[in-house]
């Protein structure tokens, strides 16, 4: 008895089309995921959940060849172009270590640094850009760092904005004082 050609097994492309927002610079990729057990490149999505913060989606998949199940996590590509022109994936740890240097000796906890790095990432991702330069990352650090610790902020800003004289510091300090005065009591 001859086996019929399997029908109805149209190769369902893993649904990895991703387009949050409509910015033209979004990177939308279609990726074939290989089964981690048998390397087969065709899987069926059986469940899909978006993370609360909306930055990633977990998908439960079933391999079409060996039927085993596995999970993929998809995130929107975000890379940082360094001053030398090369680019690398955005990394919150790098933000933390950069800011930590400015926070030496200051009452800033690791948790606060982690939160700051999240705020920086959120701010950058909210622009919808798939690629930013390292200058923009520094810019996104300034706001939340200023809320966190004014001394650390001054240190970070002095490097980031290349302060050249005491006047640069004085100008920044008086800007800080002004915004502190205009801030409502207790905030
Ligand atoms: Zn498999």
Backbone and ligand atoms as CSV (ligand in chain L), in Angstrom:
chain,resi,resn,atom,element,x,y,z
A,1,UNK,N,N,0.833,-1.199,0.000
A,1,UNK,CA,C,0.000,0.000,0.000
A,1,UNK,C,C,0.867,1.248,0.000
A,2,UNK,N,N,0.569,2.082,-0.943
A,2,UNK,CA,C,1.377,3.286,-1.064
A,2,UNK,C,C,0.956,4.353,-0.055
A,3,UNK,N,N,1.925,5.006,0.457
A,3,UNK,CA,C,1.584,6.095,1.389
A,3,UNK,C,C,1.289,7.356,0.612
A,4,UNK,N,N,0.196,7.938,0.942
A,4,UNK,CA,C,-0.152,9.171,0.257
A,4,UNK,C,C,0.770,10.298,0.676
A,5,UNK,N,N,0.894,11.246,-0.196
A,5,UNK,CA,C,1.697,12.411,0.146
A,5,UNK,C,C,0.978,13.185,1.251
A,6,UNK,N,N,1.703,13.390,2.284
A,6,UNK,CA,C,1.094,14.113,3.401
A,6,UNK,C,C,0.564,15.457,2.923
A,7,UNK,N,N,-0.688,15.649,3.213
A,7,UNK,CA,C,-1.245,16.933,2.810
A,7,UNK,C,C,-1.584,17.740,4.053
A,8,UNK,N,N,-1.900,18.963,3.842
A,8,UNK,CA,C,-2.309,19.807,4.952
A,8,UNK,C,C,-1.166,20.110,5.910
A,9,UNK,N,N,0.047,19.860,5.476
A,9,UNK,CA,C,1.164,20.159,6.367
A,9,UNK,C,C,1.946,21.357,5.834
A,10,UNK,N,N,1.193,22.334,5.417
A,10,UNK,CA,C,1.871,23.526,4.925
A,10,UNK,C,C,2.800,24.049,6.007
A,11,UNK,N,N,4.006,24.361,5.611
A,11,UNK,CA,C,5.012,24.740,6.601
A,11,UNK,C,C,4.668,26.105,7.184
A,12,UNK,N,N,4.122,26.042,8.376
A,12,UNK,CA,C,3.776,27.299,9.042
A,12,UNK,C,C,5.049,27.985,9.510
A,13,UNK,N,N,5.298,29.121,8.951
A,13,UNK,CA,C,6.464,29.900,9.394
A,13,UNK,C,C,6.254,30.303,10.850
A,14,UNK,N,N,7.264,30.096,11.672
A,14,UNK,CA,C,7.090,30.600,13.041
A,14,UNK,C,C,6.715,32.069,12.983
A,15,UNK,N,N,5.731,32.415,13.767
A,15,UNK,CA,C,5.268,33.797,13.705
A,15,UNK,C,C,6.193,34.709,14.499
A,16,UNK,N,N,7.211,35.192,13.865
A,16,UNK,CA,C,8.113,36.076,14.562
A,16,UNK,C,C,8.133,37.445,13.911
A,17,UNK,N,N,7.063,37.722,13.220
A,17,UNK,CA,C,6.922,39.065,12.669
A,17,UNK,C,C,6.602,39.990,13.823
A,18,UNK,N,N,7.333,41.031,13.932
A,18,UNK,CA,C,7.203,41.873,15.110
A,18,UNK,C,C,7.183,43.314,14.669
A,19,UNK,N,N,6.132,44.001,14.991
A,19,UNK,CA,C,6.146,45.404,14.601
A,19,UNK,C,C,5.428,46.268,15.613
A,20,UNK,N,N,6.054,46.515,16.765
A,20,UNK,CA,C,5.440,47.435,17.708
A,20,UNK,C,C,5.595,48.842,17.175
A,21,UNK,N,N,4.564,49.601,17.200
A,21,UNK,CA,C,4.664,50.949,16.636
A,21,UNK,C,C,4.786,50.839,15.134
A,22,UNK,N,N,4.907,51.972,14.505
A,22,UNK,CA,C,4.944,51.934,13.047
A,22,UNK,C,C,6.146,52.653,12.489
A,23,UNK,N,N,7.086,52.980,13.363
A,23,UNK,CA,C,8.279,53.709,12.919
A,23,UNK,C,C,8.968,52.994,11.776
A,24,UNK,N,N,9.354,53.755,10.762
A,24,UNK,CA,C,9.970,53.141,9.596
A,24,UNK,C,C,11.322,52.502,9.928
A,25,UNK,N,N,11.926,52.934,11.050
A,25,UNK,CA,C,13.246,52.386,11.338
A,25,UNK,C,C,13.187,51.107,12.157
A,26,UNK,N,N,11.960,50.624,12.369
A,26,UNK,CA,C,11.869,49.372,13.106
A,26,UNK,C,C,12.467,48.235,12.316
A,27,UNK,N,N,13.189,47.383,13.016
A,27,UNK,CA,C,13.708,46.192,12.368
A,27,UNK,C,C,12.673,45.096,12.551
A,28,UNK,N,N,12.144,44.602,11.475
A,28,UNK,CA,C,11.195,43.500,11.568
A,28,UNK,C,C,11.836,42.299,10.908
A,29,UNK,N,N,11.993,41.255,11.680
A,29,UNK,CA,C,12.687,40.092,11.158
A,29,UNK,C,C,11.808,38.869,11.226
A,30,UNK,N,N,11.987,38.001,10.273
A,30,UNK,CA,C,11.334,36.707,10.341
A,30,UNK,C,C,12.444,35.688,10.563
A,31,UNK,N,N,12.333,34.962,11.623
A,31,UNK,CA,C,13.397,34.041,11.971
A,31,UNK,C,C,12.852,32.635,12.048
A,32,UNK,N,N,13.561,31.697,11.491
A,32,UNK,CA,C,13.210,30.306,11.674
A,32,UNK,C,C,13.920,29.782,12.902
A,33,UNK,N,N,13.139,29.312,13.838
A,33,UNK,CA,C,13.741,28.814,15.070
A,33,UNK,C,C,14.015,27.325,14.921
A,34,UNK,N,N,15.214,26.933,15.289
A,34,UNK,CA,C,15.540,25.510,15.241
A,34,UNK,C,C,15.153,24.839,16.547
A,35,UNK,N,N,14.571,23.688,16.448
A,35,UNK,CA,C,14.221,22.919,17.639
A,35,UNK,C,C,15.501,22.601,18.414
A,36,UNK,N,N,15.511,22.873,19.726
A,36,UNK,CA,C,16.735,22.624,20.491
A,36,UNK,C,C,17.034,21.134,20.657
A,37,UNK,N,N,16.049,20.281,20.377
A,37,UNK,CA,C,16.265,18.846,20.559
A,37,UNK,C,C,16.743,18.177,19.276
A,38,UNK,N,N,16.093,18.520,18.153
A,38,UNK,CA,C,16.438,17.808,16.919
A,38,UNK,C,C,16.890,18.738,15.794
A,39,UNK,N,N,16.956,20.026,16.057
A,39,UNK,CA,C,17.430,21.026,15.086
A,39,UNK,C,C,16.461,21.275,13.931
A,40,UNK,N,N,15.313,20.624,13.950
A,40,UNK,CA,C,14.329,20.867,12.899
A,40,UNK,C,C,13.942,22.349,12.917
A,41,UNK,N,N,13.694,22.911,11.719
A,41,UNK,CA,C,13.488,24.362,11.697
A,41,UNK,C,C,12.028,24.764,11.560
A,42,UNK,N,N,11.150,23.837,11.837
A,42,UNK,CA,C,9.733,24.159,11.686
A,42,UNK,C,C,9.002,23.869,12.984
A,43,UNK,N,N,8.405,24.899,13.548
A,43,UNK,CA,C,7.679,24.673,14.799
A,43,UNK,C,C,6.353,25.403,14.767
A,44,UNK,N,N,5.458,24.957,15.629
A,44,UNK,CA,C,4.132,25.542,15.684
A,44,UNK,C,C,4.024,26.300,17.005
A,45,UNK,N,N,3.480,27.504,16.936
A,45,UNK,CA,C,3.309,28.284,18.161
A,45,UNK,C,C,2.041,27.818,18.864
A,46,UNK,N,N,2.179,27.373,20.115
A,46,UNK,CA,C,0.982,26.908,20.828
A,46,UNK,C,C,0.530,27.881,21.907
A,47,UNK,N,N,1.406,28.802,22.264
A,47,UNK,CA,C,1.005,29.802,23.252
A,47,UNK,C,C,1.930,31.003,23.112
A,48,UNK,N,N,1.400,32.178,23.393
A,48,UNK,CA,C,2.184,33.388,23.172
A,48,UNK,C,C,1.805,34.436,24.205
A,49,UNK,N,N,2.777,34.915,24.917
A,49,UNK,CA,C,2.505,35.933,25.940
A,49,UNK,C,C,3.460,37.084,25.845
A,50,UNK,N,N,2.910,38.274,25.958
A,50,UNK,CA,C,3.757,39.464,25.958
A,50,UNK,C,C,4.101,39.823,27.399
A,51,UNK,N,N,5.356,40.126,27.636
A,51,UNK,CA,C,5.773,40.513,28.985
A,51,UNK,C,C,5.045,41.781,29.399
A,52,UNK,N,N,4.880,41.938,30.712
A,52,UNK,CA,C,4.127,43.087,31.212
A,52,UNK,C,C,4.644,44.413,30.693
A,53,UNK,N,N,5.975,44.523,30.604
A,53,UNK,CA,C,6.527,45.802,30.153
A,53,UNK,C,C,6.512,45.920,28.634
A,54,UNK,N,N,6.024,44.894,27.970
A,54,UNK,CA,C,5.847,44.974,26.524
A,54,UNK,C,C,7.126,44.854,25.710
A,55,UNK,N,N,8.256,44.587,26.368
A,55,UNK,CA,C,9.505,44.556,25.610
A,55,UNK,C,C,9.836,43.172,25.066
A,56,UNK,N,N,9.108,42.164,25.506
A,56,UNK,CA,C,9.417,40.839,24.982
A,56,UNK,C,C,8.167,39.966,24.923
A,57,UNK,N,N,8.251,38.942,24.109
A,57,UNK,CA,C,7.157,37.990,23.990
A,57,UNK,C,C,7.704,36.576,24.142
A,58,UNK,N,N,7.091,35.812,25.008
A,58,UNK,CA,C,7.469,34.407,25.167
A,58,UNK,C,C,6.524,33.578,24.323
A,59,UNK,N,N,7.073,32.656,23.577
A,59,UNK,CA,C,6.215,31.765,22.800
A,59,UNK,C,C,6.535,30.316,23.125
A,60,UNK,N,N,5.504,29.577,23.382
A,60,UNK,CA,C,5.630,28.151,23.589
A,60,UNK,C,C,5.471,27.529,22.205
A,61,UNK,N,N,6.420,26.699,21.843
A,61,UNK,CA,C,6.390,26.102,20.507
A,61,UNK,C,C,6.458,24.594,20.573
A,62,UNK,N,N,5.924,24.003,19.529
A,62,UNK,CA,C,6.033,22.550,19.420
A,62,UNK,C,C,6.715,22.217,18.108
A,63,UNK,N,N,7.743,21.407,18.205
A,63,UNK,CA,C,8.498,21.014,17.020
A,63,UNK,C,C,7.616,20.140,16.136
A,64,UNK,N,N,7.622,20.419,14.838
A,64,UNK,CA,C,6.784,19.658,13.908
A,64,UNK,C,C,7.386,18.297,13.591
A,65,UNK,N,N,8.667,18.114,13.934
A,65,UNK,CA,C,9.306,16.833,13.637
A,65,UNK,C,C,9.285,15.896,14.831
A,66,UNK,N,N,9.740,16.364,15.986
A,66,UNK,CA,C,9.832,15.462,17.139
A,66,UNK,C,C,8.746,15.719,18.179
A,67,UNK,N,N,7.925,16.729,17.940
A,67,UNK,CA,C,6.782,17.062,18.797
A,67,UNK,C,C,7.154,17.553,20.191
A,68,UNK,N,N,8.446,17.709,20.459
A,68,UNK,CA,C,8.789,18.231,21.779
A,68,UNK,C,C,8.534,19.726,21.815
A,69,UNK,N,N,8.387,20.224,23.046
A,69,UNK,CA,C,8.026,21.626,23.210
A,69,UNK,C,C,9.171,22.442,23.766
A,70,UNK,N,N,9.243,23.664,23.353
A,70,UNK,CA,C,10.278,24.563,23.877
A,70,UNK,C,C,9.755,25.992,23.850
A,71,UNK,N,N,10.468,26.870,24.490
A,71,UNK,CA,C,10.021,28.259,24.621
A,71,UNK,C,C,11.033,29.207,23.979
A,72,UNK,N,N,10.528,30.173,23.277
A,72,UNK,CA,C,11.420,31.212,22.766
A,72,UNK,C,C,11.009,32.559,23.368
A,73,UNK,N,N,11.956,33.433,23.513
A,73,UNK,CA,C,11.685,34.784,23.980
A,73,UNK,C,C,12.149,35.733,22.891
A,74,UNK,N,N,11.224,36.545,22.440
A,74,UNK,CA,C,11.572,37.485,21.379
A,74,UNK,C,C,11.624,38.902,21.930
A,75,UNK,N,N,12.661,39.629,21.577
A,75,UNK,CA,C,12.744,41.033,21.972
A,75,UNK,C,C,13.017,41.866,20.728
A,76,UNK,N,N,12.650,43.123,20.797
A,76,UNK,CA,C,12.915,43.999,19.676
A,76,UNK,C,C,14.398,44.343,19.673
A,77,UNK,N,N,15.006,44.248,18.510
A,77,UNK,CA,C,16.430,44.547,18.411
A,77,UNK,C,C,16.690,46.007,18.753
A,78,UNK,N,N,17.683,46.224,19.594
A,78,UNK,CA,C,18.086,47.590,19.897
A,78,UNK,C,C,19.597,47.598,19.993
A,79,UNK,N,N,20.238,48.301,19.083
A,79,UNK,CA,C,21.688,48.333,19.189
A,79,UNK,C,C,22.203,49.737,19.385
A,80,UNK,N,N,23.380,49.789,19.951
A,80,UNK,CA,C,24.027,51.055,20.270
A,80,UNK,C,C,25.263,51.191,19.388
A,81,UNK,N,N,25.329,52.312,18.674
A,81,UNK,CA,C,26.491,52.563,17.837
A,81,UNK,C,C,27.523,53.312,18.668
A,82,UNK,N,N,28.688,52.726,18.810
A,82,UNK,CA,C,29.720,53.358,19.619
A,82,UNK,C,C,30.436,54.436,18.823
A,83,UNK,N,N,31.200,55.226,19.566
A,83,UNK,CA,C,31.868,56.353,18.922
A,83,UNK,C,C,32.789,55.902,17.787
A,84,UNK,N,N,33.386,54.718,17.957
A,84,UNK,CA,C,34.313,54.228,16.925
A,84,UNK,C,C,33.562,53.683,15.711
A,85,UNK,N,N,32.211,53.664,15.774
A,85,UNK,CA,C,31.451,53.264,14.589
A,85,UNK,C,C,30.913,51.849,14.628
A,86,UNK,N,N,31.439,51.019,15.532
A,86,UNK,CA,C,30.896,49.663,15.628
A,86,UNK,C,C,29.639,49.689,16.486
A,87,UNK,N,N,28.787,48.699,16.290
A,87,UNK,CA,C,27.578,48.682,17.092
A,87,UNK,C,C,27.490,47.384,17.876
A,88,UNK,N,N,26.772,47.449,18.989
A,88,UNK,CA,C,26.601,46.274,19.841
A,88,UNK,C,C,25.201,46.322,20.416
A,89,UNK,N,N,24.681,45.172,20.851
A,89,UNK,CA,C,23.322,45.182,21.415
A,89,UNK,C,C,23.265,46.057,22.661
A,90,UNK,N,N,22.148,46.756,22.837
A,90,UNK,CA,C,21.969,47.554,24.042
A,90,UNK,C,C,22.092,46.639,25.256
A,91,UNK,N,N,22.803,47.113,26.270
A,91,UNK,CA,C,23.072,46.284,27.438
A,91,UNK,C,C,22.870,47.112,28.699
A,92,UNK,N,N,21.866,46.725,29.482
A,92,UNK,CA,C,21.589,47.486,30.713
A,92,UNK,C,C,22.771,47.457,31.667
A,93,UNK,N,N,23.497,46.338,31.679
A,93,UNK,CA,C,24.648,46.225,32.573
A,93,UNK,C,C,25.679,47.309,32.285
A,94,UNK,N,N,25.816,47.628,31.003
A,94,UNK,CA,C,26.789,48.670,30.642
A,94,UNK,C,C,26.361,50.018,31.179
A,95,UNK,N,N,25.064,50.261,31.136
A,95,UNK,CA,C,24.547,51.507,31.686
A,95,UNK,C,C,24.847,51.554,33.184
A,96,UNK,N,N,24.564,50.429,33.844
A,96,UNK,CA,C,24.788,50.365,35.291
A,96,UNK,C,C,26.260,50.625,35.612
A,97,UNK,N,N,27.176,49.966,34.892
A,97,UNK,CA,C,28.581,50.134,35.266
A,97,UNK,C,C,29.070,51.547,34.967
A,98,UNK,N,N,28.541,52.150,33.916
A,98,UNK,CA,C,28.913,53.534,33.621
A,98,UNK,C,C,28.441,54.501,34.696
A,99,UNK,N,N,27.214,54.284,35.153
A,99,UNK,CA,C,26.653,55.190,36.154
A,99,UNK,C,C,27.248,54.899,37.530
A,100,UNK,N,N,27.568,53.637,37.777
A,100,UNK,CA,C,28.119,53.265,39.086
A,100,UNK,C,C,29.409,54.039,39.362
A,101,UNK,N,N,30.199,54.218,38.335
A,101,UNK,CA,C,31.447,54.967,38.483
A,101,UNK,C,C,31.170,56.376,39.027
A,102,UNK,N,N,30.121,56.984,38.483
A,102,UNK,CA,C,29.783,58.341,38.919
A,102,UNK,C,C,29.190,58.347,40.324
A,103,UNK,N,N,28.743,57.169,40.772
A,103,UNK,CA,C,28.057,57.101,42.075
A,103,UNK,C,C,28.974,56.661,43.207
A,104,UNK,N,N,30.251,56.513,42.933
A,104,UNK,CA,C,31.164,56.060,43.979
A,104,UNK,C,C,31.089,56.930,45.221
A,105,UNK,N,N,30.913,56.274,46.360
A,105,UNK,CA,C,30.860,56.998,47.618
A,105,UNK,C,C,29.528,57.686,47.867
A,106,UNK,N,N,28.608,57.532,46.947
A,106,UNK,CA,C,27.298,58.164,47.106
A,106,UNK,C,C,26.282,57.139,47.597
A,107,UNK,N,N,25.246,57.606,48.301
A,107,UNK,CA,C,24.254,56.660,48.838
A,107,UNK,C,C,23.280,56.184,47.766
A,108,UNK,N,N,23.809,55.455,46.794
A,108,UNK,CA,C,22.963,54.932,45.715
A,108,UNK,C,C,23.095,53.412,45.720
A,109,UNK,N,N,21.965,52.732,45.797
A,109,UNK,CA,C,22.019,51.270,45.906
A,109,UNK,C,C,22.026,50.610,44.529
A,110,UNK,N,N,22.407,49.340,44.534
A,110,UNK,CA,C,22.395,48.573,43.289
A,110,UNK,C,C,20.999,48.503,42.698
A,111,UNK,N,N,19.993,48.396,43.581
A,111,UNK,CA,C,18.612,48.351,43.101
A,111,UNK,C,C,18.251,49.630,42.366
A,112,UNK,N,N,18.708,50.745,42.919
A,112,UNK,CA,C,18.416,52.028,42.266
A,112,UNK,C,C,19.112,52.123,40.910
A,113,UNK,N,N,20.331,51.577,40.851
A,113,UNK,CA,C,21.041,51.589,39.571
A,113,UNK,C,C,20.329,50.708,38.546
A,114,UNK,N,N,19.843,49.558,39.021
A,114,UNK,CA,C,19.120,48.655,38.118
A,114,UNK,C,C,17.860,49.333,37.588
A,115,UNK,N,N,17.157,50.004,38.501
A,115,UNK,CA,C,15.940,50.706,38.094
A,115,UNK,C,C,16.260,51.803,37.086
A,116,UNK,N,N,17.335,52.516,37.346
A,116,UNK,CA,C,17.738,53.586,36.431
A,116,UNK,C,C,18.016,53.025,35.031
A,117,UNK,N,N,18.721,51.888,34.997
A,117,UNK,CA,C,19.034,51.291,33.695
A,117,UNK,C,C,17.755,50.893,32.952
A,118,UNK,N,N,16.759,50.432,33.709
A,118,UNK,CA,C,15.467,50.103,33.099
A,118,UNK,C,C,14.803,51.357,32.534
A,119,UNK,N,N,14.869,52.438,33.309
A,119,UNK,CA,C,14.262,53.691,32.843
A,119,UNK,C,C,14.936,54.170,31.563
A,120,UNK,N,N,16.268,54.029,31.541
A,120,UNK,CA,C,17.014,54.440,30.351
A,120,UNK,C,C,16.587,53.602,29.156
A,121,UNK,N,N,16.495,52.288,29.371
A,121,UNK,CA,C,16.100,51.414,28.269
A,121,UNK,C,C,14.689,51.741,27.783
A,122,UNK,N,N,13.769,51.941,28.738
A,122,UNK,CA,C,12.395,52.273,28.361
A,122,UNK,C,C,12.352,53.538,27.526
A,123,UNK,N,N,13.108,54.530,27.990
A,123,UNK,CA,C,13.094,55.804,27.279
A,123,UNK,C,C,13.595,55.644,25.849
A,124,UNK,N,N,14.666,54.865,25.695
A,124,UNK,CA,C,15.221,54.688,24.358
A,124,UNK,C,C,14.292,53.851,23.482
A,125,UNK,N,N,13.762,52.776,24.062
A,125,UNK,CA,C,12.864,51.926,23.275
A,125,UNK,C,C,11.591,52.672,22.867
A,126,UNK,N,N,11.167,53.609,23.744
A,126,UNK,CA,C,9.921,54.313,23.440
A,126,UNK,C,C,10.053,55.202,22.204
A,127,UNK,N,N,11.287,55.477,21.783
A,127,UNK,CA,C,11.457,56.259,20.560
A,127,UNK,C,C,11.199,55.398,19.328
A,128,UNK,N,N,11.204,54.073,19.511
A,128,UNK,CA,C,10.948,53.186,18.390
A,128,UNK,C,C,12.163,52.927,17.524
A,129,UNK,N,N,13.281,53.533,17.881
A,129,UNK,CA,C,14.479,53.350,17.075
A,129,UNK,C,C,15.081,51.976,17.310
A,130,UNK,N,N,15.615,51.383,16.260
A,130,UNK,CA,C,16.262,50.083,16.401
A,130,UNK,C,C,17.740,50.268,16.693
A,131,UNK,N,N,18.206,51.500,16.483
A,131,UNK,CA,C,19.625,51.770,16.657
A,131,UNK,C,C,19.788,53.188,17.191
A,132,UNK,N,N,20.569,53.338,18.242
A,132,UNK,CA,C,20.841,54.667,18.774
A,132,UNK,C,C,22.349,54.799,18.930
A,133,UNK,N,N,22.855,56.034,19.020
A,133,UNK,CA,C,24.280,56.116,19.289
A,133,UNK,C,C,24.510,56.277,20.790
A,134,UNK,N,N,25.737,56.021,21.193
A,134,UNK,CA,C,26.026,55.971,22.631
A,134,UNK,C,C,25.761,57.321,23.296
A,135,UNK,N,N,25.847,58.391,22.517
A,135,UNK,CA,C,25.546,59.716,23.033
A,135,UNK,C,C,24.097,59.795,23.521
A,136,UNK,N,N,23.198,59.200,22.769
A,136,UNK,CA,C,21.778,59.214,23.159
A,136,UNK,C,C,21.532,58.413,24.427
A,137,UNK,N,N,22.338,57.364,24.607
A,137,UNK,CA,C,22.214,56.585,25.836
A,137,UNK,C,C,22.615,57.462,27.023
A,138,UNK,N,N,23.735,58.181,26.869
A,138,UNK,CA,C,24.176,59.089,27.932
A,138,UNK,C,C,23.127,60.144,28.234
A,139,UNK,N,N,22.517,60.649,27.200
A,139,UNK,CA,C,21.485,61.677,27.353
A,139,UNK,C,C,20.305,61.134,28.160
A,140,UNK,N,N,19.959,59.881,27.873
A,140,UNK,CA,C,18.825,59.268,28.575
A,140,UNK,C,C,19.157,58.983,30.036
A,141,UNK,N,N,20.458,58.918,30.360
A,141,UNK,CA,C,20.875,58.676,31.746
A,141,UNK,C,C,20.670,59.929,32.592
A,142,UNK,N,N,20.903,61.084,32.002
A,142,UNK,CA,C,20.947,62.335,32.771
A,142,UNK,C,C,19.699,62.597,33.612
A,143,UNK,N,N,18.527,62.478,33.004
A,143,UNK,CA,C,17.286,62.779,33.725
A,143,UNK,C,C,17.105,61.949,34.988
A,144,UNK,N,N,17.066,60.608,34.831
A,144,UNK,CA,C,16.869,59.775,36.016
A,144,UNK,C,C,18.009,59.879,37.035
A,145,UNK,N,N,19.236,60.102,36.561
A,145,UNK,CA,C,20.353,60.207,37.508
A,145,UNK,C,C,20.233,61.475,38.341
A,146,UNK,N,N,19.742,62.512,37.718
A,146,UNK,CA,C,19.558,63.767,38.430
A,146,UNK,C,C,18.551,63.616,39.562
A,147,UNK,N,N,17.506,62.810,39.304
A,147,UNK,CA,C,16.514,62.525,40.346
A,147,UNK,C,C,17.131,61.726,41.490
A,148,UNK,N,N,18.096,60.904,41.126
A,148,UNK,CA,C,18.666,59.955,42.081
A,148,UNK,C,C,19.689,60.612,42.999
A,149,UNK,N,N,20.641,61.296,42.424
A,149,UNK,CA,C,21.715,61.864,43.238
A,149,UNK,C,C,22.386,62.999,42.467
A,150,UNK,N,N,22.316,64.186,43.040
A,150,UNK,CA,C,22.797,65.354,42.292
A,150,UNK,C,C,24.308,65.377,42.132
A,151,UNK,N,N,25.020,64.850,43.115
A,151,UNK,CA,C,26.480,64.815,42.987
A,151,UNK,C,C,26.894,63.848,41.885
A,152,UNK,N,N,26.290,62.663,41.902
A,152,UNK,CA,C,26.585,61.681,40.857
A,152,UNK,C,C,26.203,62.245,39.494
A,153,UNK,N,N,25.074,62.942,39.470
A,153,UNK,CA,C,24.644,63.570,38.218
A,153,UNK,C,C,25.693,64.543,37.698
A,154,UNK,N,N,26.214,65.389,38.594
A,154,UNK,CA,C,27.234,66.361,38.184
A,154,UNK,C,C,28.485,65.664,37.644
A,155,UNK,N,N,28.886,64.607,38.337
A,155,UNK,CA,C,30.065,63.864,37.870
A,155,UNK,C,C,29.822,63.289,36.481
A,156,UNK,N,N,28.659,62.643,36.329
A,156,UNK,CA,C,28.347,62.011,35.050
A,156,UNK,C,C,28.252,63.065,33.952
A,157,UNK,N,N,27.542,64.162,34.254
A,157,UNK,CA,C,27.361,65.205,33.248
A,157,UNK,C,C,28.696,65.845,32.865
A,158,UNK,N,N,29.598,65.946,33.836
A,158,UNK,CA,C,30.874,66.609,33.540
A,158,UNK,C,C,31.679,65.802,32.536
A,159,UNK,N,N,31.556,64.476,32.604
A,159,UNK,CA,C,32.268,63.639,31.644
A,159,UNK,C,C,31.507,63.613,30.328
A,160,UNK,N,N,30.196,63.375,30.444
A,160,UNK,CA,C,29.368,63.208,29.262
A,160,UNK,C,C,29.322,64.488,28.417
A,161,UNK,N,N,29.222,65.626,29.102
A,161,UNK,CA,C,29.149,66.879,28.354
A,161,UNK,C,C,30.511,67.542,28.239
A,162,UNK,N,N,31.561,66.830,28.618
A,162,UNK,CA,C,32.939,67.344,28.578
A,162,UNK,C,C,33.063,68.747,29.161
A,163,UNK,N,N,32.705,68.885,30.433
A,163,UNK,CA,C,32.923,70.169,31.099
A,163,UNK,C,C,34.394,70.518,31.001
A,164,UNK,N,N,34.679,71.767,30.712
A,164,UNK,CA,C,36.080,72.146,30.561
A,164,UNK,C,C,36.552,73.094,31.635
A,165,UNK,N,N,35.637,73.719,32.315
A,165,UNK,CA,C,36.072,74.677,33.326
A,165,UNK,C,C,35.106,74.662,34.490
A,166,UNK,N,N,35.505,75.357,35.543
A,166,UNK,CA,C,34.655,75.438,36.717
A,166,UNK,C,C,33.347,76.159,36.373
A,167,UNK,N,N,33.405,77.012,35.361
A,167,UNK,CA,C,32.190,77.716,34.944
A,167,UNK,C,C,31.119,76.738,34.457
A,168,UNK,N,N,31.577,75.689,33.770
A,168,UNK,CA,C,30.618,74.688,33.310
A,168,UNK,C,C,29.906,74.043,34.490
A,169,UNK,N,N,30.697,73.760,35.542
A,169,UNK,CA,C,30.106,73.186,36.749
A,169,UNK,C,C,29.129,74.169,37.395
A,170,UNK,N,N,29.563,75.428,37.485
A,170,UNK,CA,C,28.717,76.436,38.129
A,170,UNK,C,C,27.396,76.598,37.386
A,171,UNK,N,N,27.479,76.604,36.061
A,171,UNK,CA,C,26.259,76.759,35.263
A,171,UNK,C,C,25.313,75.587,35.528
A,172,UNK,N,N,25.896,74.385,35.564
A,172,UNK,CA,C,25.071,73.188,35.797
A,172,UNK,C,C,24.469,73.215,37.201
A,173,UNK,N,N,25.284,73.660,38.167
A,173,UNK,CA,C,24.803,73.708,39.549
A,173,UNK,C,C,23.670,74.731,39.690
A,174,UNK,N,N,23.819,75.859,39.049
A,174,UNK,CA,C,22.727,76.827,39.207
A,174,UNK,C,C,21.465,76.346,38.498
A,175,UNK,N,N,21.643,75.589,37.423
A,175,UNK,CA,C,20.463,74.995,36.778
A,175,UNK,C,C,19.789,73.999,37.728
A,176,UNK,N,N,20.621,73.225,38.436
A,176,UNK,CA,C,20.086,72.276,39.420
A,176,UNK,C,C,19.328,73.010,40.525
A,177,UNK,N,N,19.935,74.098,41.004
A,177,UNK,CA,C,19.311,74.864,42.092
A,177,UNK,C,C,17.968,75.426,41.642
A,178,UNK,N,N,17.958,75.954,40.429
A,178,UNK,CA,C,16.713,76.534,39.927
A,178,UNK,C,C,15.612,75.492,39.849
A,179,UNK,N,N,15.965,74.314,39.327
A,179,UNK,CA,C,14.908,73.301,39.196
A,179,UNK,C,C,14.507,72.771,40.551
A,180,UNK,N,N,15.441,72.786,41.523
A,180,UNK,CA,C,15.088,72.360,42.885
A,180,UNK,C,C,14.097,73.360,43.500
A,181,UNK,N,N,14.302,74.646,43.211
A,181,UNK,CA,C,13.413,75.672,43.747
A,181,UNK,C,C,12.028,75.591,43.132
A,182,UNK,N,N,12.012,75.270,41.836
A,182,UNK,CA,C,10.704,75.250,41.162
A,182,UNK,C,C,9.953,73.956,41.423
A,183,UNK,N,N,10.652,72.991,42.053
A,183,UNK,CA,C,10.018,71.715,42.360
A,183,UNK,C,C,9.097,71.887,43.573
A,184,UNK,N,N,7.906,71.346,43.520
A,184,UNK,CA,C,7.028,71.484,44.675
A,184,UNK,C,C,7.621,70.785,45.893
A,185,UNK,N,N,7.285,71.316,47.063
A,185,UNK,CA,C,7.789,70.783,48.328
A,185,UNK,C,C,7.525,69.286,48.435
A,186,UNK,N,N,8.554,68.572,48.891
A,186,UNK,CA,C,8.358,67.167,49.204
A,186,UNK,C,C,8.461,66.228,48.004
A,187,UNK,N,N,8.825,66.710,46.841
A,187,UNK,CA,C,8.970,65.797,45.722
A,187,UNK,C,C,10.428,65.624,45.354
L,1,ZN,ZN,ZN,12.409,18.669,17.274
